[in-house]
Amino acid sequence: MKVSSEKIPDSQIEMSVELEAEEIEEYMAKAYKRLVNKVSIPGFRKGKVPRNMLEQYAGRGAFLEDIVNNDLSAIYGKAIDEQKIEAIDQPQIEIGQIDPITFKATIPIRPTIELGDYQQIRMELDNAEVTEDQVGGVIEQLRIAQAAWEPVDRETKWDDMLTLDVEASADGNELGKEAGRQYQLLPESQVPAPGFAEQLIALKKNDDKSFALAVPEDYGNQVFAGKDVSFKVLLNEIKEKHLPELNDDFAKIVGSDSVDKLKESIEADLKTRAEYQARAELEDKIVDAIVEQSQIEYPPILKEREIDAMIDMQRNQLLQAQVQLEDYLKHINKTEQDLRNDLEPAAAKKVKGALVLGKVADDDKIEVNDEEVEAEVERMAPSDVQDKERFKEVFTNPFNRASIMRTLRSKKTMQHLVDIATGNSDSLKKEESADAEKEVKDAA
C-alpha cells in the first residue's frame, strides 16, 4: 500500500492511498467470496462458479467496486495505523480511481489551542438590581392570569373574548365549520387566517358578517394556504376582561399570605433570576475574552456536530408544539441548509468556548473526583426512594458517569476563571498579599 499524508489547515490531515497489485489480489479474493453467492451464471449452481468465470462474466470492475463498497473501511484503518494518525471522527473519503484503487481521506484530528494570558483578565460581576416597576409588572401579569371574563353590551374592541359561529369556504367548497368558538380579539392574531381579527372590530352581539381573505401560499394551515377563503361569522357574545383588585384576598389566591408577602416573594425570585443572568453574562464575557486572545484551530466536523445538536433541539421543541421542522421551515421560507447557515456563528462560538475551557482545565489540572460525582447524582436524584434508587442505578453506567464528570469539570473550570477575573482566586490572593508585603518591606 502506498500511503502519504500531510497536515492541512483546520486540524485535518489529507491522506492519499493507493493499493498495490498484491493487495488488490488479496481483496479480489474476498470480493469473489461475496459475489459468488450473489451472481447467477447459466450452467453453474449459485456459489459454485469458478473465480475466473465469474470475473469474466461480471467484469473486473464489479470486483473492484465490491472492494470499495465493503473493504474501504478496513483499508483506511490500516493506512491511518501505518501513518500513526489519531483521528477524532470519521473521514471524508474521495475515490480517485478504481483500477488501481486510489482514494484521498480528509481526516479530522485533535484541535490545537494556544491560550493567551487569561490570568490577567479582570471583570466585575454586575449588580443584580430589581426595581419596583419589575415587581409591579409581575403582579400585573398575575392579575391578568386571574382575570374574569364578563359579558358586555357594546361594540367589539381589541382584547375582547368573542363567542363565534364560523363557516369557511373556497371555490364553493366548505373548508370548515365551527359553532361556539371562543376567540380572543388580538391585533397580532394570524388565526384562522391573516386579517381575520381585523374584520371583527366594531361588531355587536348577534351581528353576522361575510368577508373574503386572500391567504398567502406559505401560510401554516395548508387547508387555507394559497386560497381566497370566504368566511361567514355570527357573533354570539362579547366578553371583556376584569382584573381582580390587588389586596390580601388576591394574594392568597396566588399562594401568598398578603400583598406585602407577595411582593417580597416576587422580588426575591426576580433577584435570583437577575443574579443568574448577571453570572451567565459574566461567564460569557470571560470565555469570549479568552477566545479572543487565543489561537484556536479545530476540524470543521466539530462545528457540524454542534449544528446537528442545535437542529435536533429545535426539532424537539417544535414537536412539543406538534409542529414538524420541515413545516416550520416551509412557513418561514427557508431550507434546512439556510437554517444550518444561520446557526453556524453560534455553533462556532460554542465549539471555541468548549475548547478553551477544556484547555484551561488541562493546563490548570482541574479534576473531578468520585465523591463530587456522587454528590451531584444525589443532588439530581428525585426525592421518592424507589425513583431515587433507579435514578442512581443509571449513573453506575460508565458512559453516563463520564458525562456528569465532564459537566462538573466544566463548571469547576468556569468557577476557576470567574475567581481569577473577579480577583477571588486563591493564587491571585497569595500573589497580591506577597506584593503588598514586599511593598511594606521596601518602604521600611
N, C-alpha and C positions, 0 to 999 in steps of 0.2 A: 504494500500500500504506500503510495506516495502522498505524504501529508506535509503541508506547510501552513503556517499561521502567522498572523500579525495583529498587533494591537491597533484598534481603530477608535475614533472618538466615542464618547458616551459609555465608557466602561464596557466595551464589547471587543470580542476577538473575531476576526474573519479567518476561517479555516478552509483551505482548499484540499480536496481529497480526490485521488484517482486510484481505482482498483487496478492492480497488475494482473497479468494473464493467469497466473496460478491461483490467485484469489478468486478471480471470476469463475474459474473452473470449479473451485470448491463450492461457490454459491450456486452455480449452474446445477450441480448435483442435488443440492437442496431444493432448487426450483423444480427439478424433474419429479422429485418425490411428491411435491404438492400438485403439480399439473397432471401427472399421470392418472390421478383419481378423478380429474375433472373433465378431461378431453376424451371423447369417444371417436375411435377410428374404425371404419368398416373392416371386418376380418379379425379384429382383436377384442378380447374382453377388456372392459374398463379396468385399469390398474395393471394391465399386463403388456402394454405397448413398450417395446424397447426404446431406449432413450434416443438413439439415432433416428428412428422412425418418427417419434414424437416431435423431435426438434425439426425434422424435415417437414412434417405436416403443419405444425403450429408456427414454425419460424423461430430463429434465434432471438428475434426481438421480443417475442412473447415471454421467453425465459428471462431475458434481462429486465423487462417490465415487472415480472413477478418478483425478481430480486429487489428492485427499487421499492415495490409495494410492501414487501414482507421482511426484508433484511436490512433496510437502510438504517433503522434504529440501532441495530447491533453493530453495523459498520461504523456509524457515528460514535458509538460508545467506545469502540476500540481506538478510534482516532483521537478522541479527547484524552483517553488514558495515556496514549503514546506521547501526546503533547503536554501532558500534565496540566490540563486546563480544568479549573474548578468552576463549572457552570452553576448559576443560581436559578436558572429557569430553562424552559425548552428553547431550542434554537429556531431561527428561521432558516429553512433549507431551500436552496435553489439548485435544481438539477441542471448540470451543464450539458451533458450528452449521455446517451445510453450505451454506446459501444465505442470505446470502453466507458464504464460508468464513472462519471465525474460529477462532483457537486461542491457547492460552497455552503458553509454554515456560518451564520452570524450568531455568535454565542454571547449571551449576557453574563458578565462576571461581577464580582463584588464591587460596589461603589467605592470611590476614593473620596475621603473628606479631609481637608486640611482646615482645622478650626483657626479662627482669629483669636485675639486676646479677649475672650469672653469674661475673664476675671475682672476686667476693667469696666464692664458695662454697669452703669448706675441708673436706676429708675426708682420712682416713688409710686406706691400704691395710692390711687385716688381715693379721697374720702367718699364714703357711700352716704350721700345725703338723701333724706326723704322729706318732701315738702307737704304742707297741709293740702295743697291742691291735688297731689297724688293720692293722698288718703281719701280726700273727698271724691275723687274720680272713681275709686274702687267702691266706695259706699253707693255712689250713683248707679254703678253697674249692678250692685246687689239689689237696689230698689227697682231697677228696670226688670231684673230677673223675677222679682216678686210682684210685679205689677199685675193689676186685674184689668181684664178687658170688659168694658161696659158698653151696651148698645147706645147709639146716639141717633138723633133725627136731624140730619143736616147733609150737606154735600160731602162727598169723599175728599180726603186730602192725604198727603204723604204720611206714612206710618200707620194708617188705619188698618184694621183687620177686617177683611170682607168675607162674606159667605156668598159664593157664586155658583150658578149653573153655567157650564161652559160646553159649547159644541165647536169642533174644529173640522174643517173640510178643505179639500183642494181638488180642482177639476171635477167637481161633483161627487167626489168620493169622501166618505166620512173617515177622518183620521183619529177621532177621539171624542168621547162624550163623558162628562162627569157632573154629578149633581151634588150640591152642598160642599163644594170645595172651599177650604179655608185658604185665604190668600192675603198675605201682608203686602201692602202697597208701598214698595221701596223704590227710590229713584234708580238705583243701580241694578234692579232685577232684570235678568235676561230670560226669565221663565214665565210662561211656557215658550215664549219667543221674544226676541228683541223688539221693544216698542209696545209690548202688550200692556205693561203697567201704566204707561202714559195715557192710554186710551180710557182708563178707568177713573181719571181725575174728574172731579166736579159732577159725579153721578149721585142720584138719590136712591133711597130704598125703593125696590120694585121697578126701577128703570131697566130697560133692556137696550142693548146696543149691538149693532153688527158692524164689523170692520174687517179689512184685509191687511195682512202684513207680508212683505217680501222677505223671506227668511234666507240668510246667506248660505252658500254652498258648504262652508266649513262649520256650520252650527252643530253643536254636540248631539242634539236629538235628530237622529237620522230619519225619523218619520217626517219631520218638518223641513229638514235641510234642503235648500235649493228650490223650495216651492213657494208659490203665492198662496198663503193659508188664509182662509176666511174663518173668522170667529163670530160666534153669536153668544152674547153674555147676558144673563139675568142676574141682577144684584138683589139678593135676598135680605142682607143685613149688613149694617156698618157698626163697628165697634172701635172705641178709642181706648188708649192705654191710660190707666190712672195709677200713679206711683203711690206706694204706701208712705205714710208720714214717718219721718225719721224720729223715732222715740224708742224707749226701752222695750216696748212690746215688739217692735220691728227687730230690734237687736236680738231678742230671744228667738224669733223665727229663724234667724240666720245663724243661730248657735252661740250667742254671747249673752252675758248677764245684763248688760246695759250698753248704752251708746258709747260711754267712755271706754268701757272694756273692749267694745268692738273696734274703736279707733286705735286703741293700744295694740290689739292683736294685728290689725291691718298694717300699722306702722312697723311692727316687729317683722312681719312677713315681708313687707317691701324692703326693709333694711337688709334682711337676709339675702333677698334676691339682688339688691344693689351691690352688696359685698361680693356675692358670687360673680356678678357681671364685671365688677371692677377687677377682681382677681383674674378672671378669664382674659380681660383686655390686657392686663399687665403681662400675663404669660405669653400672649400672642406677640406683644411688643418685644419681649425679651428674645423669643425664638426668632422673630423677624430680624432683630439686630444681630444675632449670632449668624443667621443665614447670610445676611448682607456682608459680613466681614469674612466669610468662609469661602473656600474653594471646594465646590461640590461637583462631582461627576458621577452619574448613575445611568444604568441602561434604561432605554425608553419603556421596556416591559413593566417596570415598577409603576410608572405613571399610568400605563394602560390598565394594569390590575386595579389601581386606585379608582380610575374612571369606571371600570366594571362594577366595583363595590358601590360607588355612588349611584350608578344607574339602578342596581339591584335594590338599594334602599328606596330610591324614588318609586320604583315599580311596586314595592311592597306597600308604601304609603298610599299610592293610588288605589291599590287593590282593596285596602281597608275602606275606601270610599266607593268600592265597586266600579272602579274605572280602570280600563286597560291602558298600559303605557302607550300602545300603538294608537289608540283612540285619542288620547291626550295630545300626542304629537301631531296627529292629523288636525285636531282642533286648533292648535297654535301654529299650524302650517310649518312644521319643522320635521326633518328626518332624524333618525337616531344618530347619524353622523353629525348633524347640526348640534344635537344635544351633547355629543362627545366633545365637539369643539368648544361649546360653551363651558363645559366642566373642566377643560384642560388646565386653565390657570389655577383653579382651586386644588385640583389634584396634584399639580406640580408643587404648589406651596406645601401641601400636606406631606408629600414624599420628602421634600427637603427638610421640613421640620422634624420628621421622624428620624431622618438620617443624622442630623446634628445632635439630637437628643441621645441617640444610640452611641455616637462617638464620644460625647461628654461622659456618658455613663461608663464607657470603656476606659477613657483616659483617667477619670477620677475614681475608678474602681468602686462604683456604686453597685451593690449587690442586694439581693433579697434572700432571706433565709426561710427555712421551713416554718418557723414559728410565725413569721409575718404572713405567710400564705395561709396557715391555719386560722389566724386571727381574721383575715379577710373573708375566708369561706364562712366563718362563724358569723361575721357581720352581715354577709349577704343572705344567709340562710333564713327561711321562713320560721315563724315562731312555733307553729304546730310541730310537736315532737316527731311524728311519723314523717311529715313532709321534710322536716329538717334532716332526718337521717337519710332519706332518699336523695336529698339535695347534696349532702356531703359525699354520698357514695359516687355521685357523678364526678366529683373532683378528686377521686382516687385515680382516675384515668390520667396517665402522664401528659397527654396532649392538652387536656383541659387545665391541668395543674400548671403546665408551662405557660398557658395563655394568661392565667392570673399573675404568674410571676413576671411576665413581660409588662403587664399593665401596672403592677406595683413598682417595678423598676423605673418605668417611665414617669410615674407620679413622684417617686423619690428624687429622680433626676431633676424634674421640674421644680420641686421644692428647693433643691440644692441651688438651682440657678436663681430662683426668687430671693433666697437668702443672700446670695452674692450681690445681686443687683440692688437690693434694698439695704445692704450693709449689715446683714444679720448672720452671716456665716461665721462659724467658729474660727476658721483660719483667718478670715478678714479681721475679726475682733482681736485675735492674737497679734496680727501684724500692726494694727492701729495702736494697741497697747504698747508694743515694743517701740514703735516710732515715738509715742508720747514719752516713754521712759527715757529714750535716747535724747529727746529734746530737753528734758529736765536735767539730765547729766551734763549735756553740752552747755546749758545755761549756767550751771553751777561751776 
